Amino acid sequence: NVSFLENYQNSFSHAQYLLKELINTHAPDAELFVNDAIENSALLKDIDDNNLANLLLRLAILNQKQTGLDPAVDLTLEHVLPITHKKWAITDDLANQIKYKIGNMILIPGELNSSIKNSRLEEKHPIYLQKNINDILDDNNVLSINKSEDWNEHIISKRTEALAKILKPMLLDLNFNSFKSQ
């Protein structure tokens, strides 16, 4: 007879295994972490699987205190720079380099995501404010960048690295101890 705690630990171990398999599938040329370094992390690579990106962002929410976001609600993946970016003043080459980085993604309620779709950030940001969409990387406030031209490769790269640093200990922790309340 398996105890609740053993079942809980087994579930997290299995979730960790599945997550590593997903990352290895979508970024097979990168190690999760090489000698505790972030530089070659799969988390810095393009993540074009929405389910994987959604899961990673939910894990980041779980690790942050007081995010105002509940990972159990219907949160969908929002690409701030949309996959279809015709309304944005950006070259296809540059957009293709950054739109699948996890730093370009946030979680928002599903009904909101379907209403803002491929809008420019100037159109999205007031809705983020109105709906109080918290950004886990911006002191749990609404996304501080509010102009499309300011949402650039540098900002997305910094956000991607910050998310990798949040997720790293969680992915390395065999029993996902970092989820436990302290």
Secondary structure as a PSIPRED ss2 file (coil, helix, strand):
# PSIPRED VFORMAT (PSIPRED V4.0)

   1 N C   1.000  0.000  0.000
   2 V C   1.000  0.000  0.000
   3 S C   1.000  0.000  0.000
   4 F H   0.000  1.000  0.000
   5 L H   0.000  1.000  0.000
   6 E H   0.000  1.000  0.000
   7 N H   0.000  1.000  0.000
   8 Y H   0.000  1.000  0.000
   9 Q H   0.000  1.000  0.000
  10 N H   0.000  1.000  0.000
  11 S H   0.000  1.000  0.000
  12 F H   0.000  1.000  0.000
  13 S H   0.000  1.000  0.000
  14 H H   0.000  1.000  0.000
  15 A H   0.000  1.000  0.000
  16 Q H   0.000  1.000  0.000
  17 Y H   0.000  1.000  0.000
  18 L H   0.000  1.000  0.000
  19 L H   0.000  1.000  0.000
  20 K H   0.000  1.000  0.000
  21 E H   0.000  1.000  0.000
  22 L H   0.000  1.000  0.000
  23 I H   0.000  1.000  0.000
  24 N H   0.000  1.000  0.000
  25 T H   0.000  1.000  0.000
  26 H H   0.000  1.000  0.000
  27 A C   1.000  0.000  0.000
  28 P C   1.000  0.000  0.000
  29 D C   1.000  0.000  0.000
  30 A C   1.000  0.000  0.000
  31 E C   1.000  0.000  0.000
  32 L C   1.000  0.000  0.000
  33 F C   1.000  0.000  0.000
  34 V E   0.000  0.000  1.000
  35 N C   1.000  0.000  0.000
  36 D C   1.000  0.000  0.000
  37 A E   0.000  0.000  1.000
  38 I C   1.000  0.000  0.000
  39 E C   1.000  0.000  0.000
  40 N C   1.000  0.000  0.000
  41 S C   1.000  0.000  0.000
  42 A H   0.000  1.000  0.000
  43 L H   0.000  1.000  0.000
  44 L H   0.000  1.000  0.000
  45 K C   1.000  0.000  0.000
  46 D C   1.000  0.000  0.000
  47 I C   1.000  0.000  0.000
  48 D C   1.000  0.000  0.000
  49 D C   1.000  0.000  0.000
  50 N H   0.000  1.000  0.000
  51 N H   0.000  1.000  0.000
  52 L H   0.000  1.000  0.000
  53 A H   0.000  1.000  0.000
  54 N H   0.000  1.000  0.000
  55 L H   0.000  1.000  0.000
  56 L H   0.000  1.000  0.000
  57 L H   0.000  1.000  0.000
  58 R H   0.000  1.000  0.000
  59 L H   0.000  1.000  0.000
  60 A H   0.000  1.000  0.000
  61 I H   0.000  1.000  0.000
  62 L H   0.000  1.000  0.000
  63 N H   0.000  1.000  0.000
  64 Q C   1.000  0.000  0.000
  65 K C   1.000  0.000  0.000
  66 Q C   1.000  0.000  0.000
  67 T C   1.000  0.000  0.000
  68 G C   1.000  0.000  0.000
  69 L C   1.000  0.000  0.000
  70 D C   1.000  0.000  0.000
  71 P C   1.000  0.000  0.000
  72 A C   1.000  0.000  0.000
  73 V C   1.000  0.000  0.000
  74 D C   1.000  0.000  0.000
  75 L E   0.000  0.000  1.000
  76 T E   0.000  0.000  1.000
  77 L E   0.000  0.000  1.000
  78 E E   0.000  0.000  1.000
  79 H E   0.000  0.000  1.000
  80 V C   1.000  0.000  0.000
  81 L C   1.000  0.000  0.000
  82 P C   1.000  0.000  0.000
  83 I C   1.000  0.000  0.000
  84 T C   1.000  0.000  0.000
  85 H C   1.000  0.000  0.000
  86 K C   1.000  0.000  0.000
  87 K C   1.000  0.000  0.000
  88 W C   1.000  0.000  0.000
  89 A C   1.000  0.000  0.000
  90 I C   1.000  0.000  0.000
  91 T C   1.000  0.000  0.000
  92 D H   0.000  1.000  0.000
  93 D H   0.000  1.000  0.000
  94 L H   0.000  1.000  0.000
  95 A H   0.000  1.000  0.000
  96 N H   0.000  1.000  0.000
  97 Q H   0.000  1.000  0.000
  98 I H   0.000  1.000  0.000
  99 K C   1.000  0.000  0.000
 100 Y C   1.000  0.000  0.000
 101 K C   1.000  0.000  0.000
 102 I H   0.000  1.000  0.000
 103 G H   0.000  1.000  0.000
 104 N H   0.000  1.000  0.000
 105 M E   0.000  0.000  1.000
 106 I E   0.000  0.000  1.000
 107 L E   0.000  0.000  1.000
 108 I E   0.000  0.000  1.000
 109 P E   0.000  0.000  1.000
 110 G H   0.000  1.000  0.000
 111 E H   0.000  1.000  0.000
 112 L H   0.000  1.000  0.000
 113 N H   0.000  1.000  0.000
 114 S H   0.000  1.000  0.000
 115 S H   0.000  1.000  0.000
 116 I H   0.000  1.000  0.000
 117 K C   1.000  0.000  0.000
 118 N C   1.000  0.000  0.000
 119 S C   1.000  0.000  0.000
 120 R C   1.000  0.000  0.000
 121 L H   0.000  1.000  0.000
 122 E H   0.000  1.000  0.000
 123 E H   0.000  1.000  0.000
 124 K H   0.000  1.000  0.000
 125 H H   0.000  1.000  0.000
 126 P H   0.000  1.000  0.000
 127 I H   0.000  1.000  0.000
 128 Y H   0.000  1.000  0.000
 129 L H   0.000  1.000  0.000
 130 Q H   0.000  1.000  0.000
 131 K C   1.000  0.000  0.000
 132 N C   1.000  0.000  0.000
 133 I C   1.000  0.000  0.000
 134 N E   0.000  0.000  1.000
 135 D C   1.000  0.000  0.000
 136 I C   1.000  0.000  0.000
 137 L C   1.000  0.000  0.000
 138 D C   1.000  0.000  0.000
 139 D C   1.000  0.000  0.000
 140 N C   1.000  0.000  0.000
 141 N C   1.000  0.000  0.000
 142 V E   0.000  0.000  1.000
 143 L C   1.000  0.000  0.000
 144 S C   1.000  0.000  0.000
 145 I C   1.000  0.000  0.000
 146 N C   1.000  0.000  0.000
 147 K C   1.000  0.000  0.000
 148 S H   0.000  1.000  0.000
 149 E H   0.000  1.000  0.000
 150 D H   0.000  1.000  0.000
 151 W C   1.000  0.000  0.000
 152 N C   1.000  0.000  0.000
 153 E H   0.000  1.000  0.000
 154 H H   0.000  1.000  0.000
 155 I H   0.000  1.000  0.000
 156 I H   0.000  1.000  0.000
 157 S H   0.000  1.000  0.000
 158 K H   0.000  1.000  0.000
 159 R H   0.000  1.000  0.000
 160 T H   0.000  1.000  0.000
 161 E H   0.000  1.000  0.000
 162 A H   0.000  1.000  0.000
 163 L H   0.000  1.000  0.000
 164 A H   0.000  1.000  0.000
 165 K H   0.000  1.000  0.000
 166 I H   0.000  1.000  0.000
 167 L H   0.000  1.000  0.000
 168 K H   0.000  1.000  0.000
 169 P H   0.000  1.000  0.000
 170 M H   0.000  1.000  0.000
 171 L H   0.000  1.000  0.000
 172 L H   0.000  1.000  0.000
 173 D C   1.000  0.000  0.000
 174 L C   1.000  0.000  0.000
 175 N C   1.000  0.000  0.000
 176 F C   1.000  0.000  0.000
 177 N H   0.000  1.000  0.000
 178 S H   0.000  1.000  0.000
 179 F H   0.000  1.000  0.000
 180 K C   1.000  0.000  0.000
 181 S C   1.000  0.000  0.000
 182 Q C   1.000  0.000  0.000
